[in-house]
Amino acid sequence: MSARKRYDVVYEGGEWRLKHLGSTLHRGSLKQTVIDFGVREARRNTPSQLLIHRMNGTIEDERTYGDDPFPPRG
């Protein structure tokens, strides 16, 4: 199974950015717009993970797309 691609929505340089492997893929002033772009990108490139950060850098939400290699039991 291939590793999940990781995308991060972060606040940097006075704007929200979607980052992957250190590169900025998308940027904007509205967090939700960047999240929406990130969701589309992550869904196109499964298996993937989208981490949404707060302005202070802490993780607000985590979303996975495609097969989860460690599904919960139950």
C-alpha positions, -999 to 999 in steps of 0.1 A, spaced: 0 0 0 13 35 -9 18 61 18 -8 88 22 -1 121 7 -2 148 33 -17 183 27 -17 211 53 -38 242 56 -17 267 75 -16 304 82 16 318 70 28 352 58 -6 368 65 -26 344 45 -40 308 44 -20 283 24 -24 248 12 10 231 14 23 197 2 59 186 6 69 221 16 54 238 -15 24 261 -15 -3 247 -38 -29 274 -32 -32 305 -11 -60 329 -1 -73 353 25 -102 331 35 -95 298 53 -126 281 40 -117 287 4 -83 271 10 -99 242 28 -123 236 -1 -94 236 -25 -75 212 -2 -104 188 0 -106 186 -38 -69 181 -41 -68 154 -14 -98 135 -30 -81 136 -64 -49 121 -49 -60 93 -26 -49 79 -3 -43 113 13 -47 132 45 -57 169 50 -46 186 82 -63 219 90 -43 241 114 -54 271 135 -36 304 132 -14 294 161 -3 262 143 -22 237 164 -42 211 145 -80 219 143 -91 190 121 -78 160 103 -94 143 73 -84 112 54 -94 102 19 -92 68 3 -84 35 20 -74 39 57 -45 15 64 -56 13 101 -94 12 102 -109 13 137 -125 -18 151 -161 -21 160 
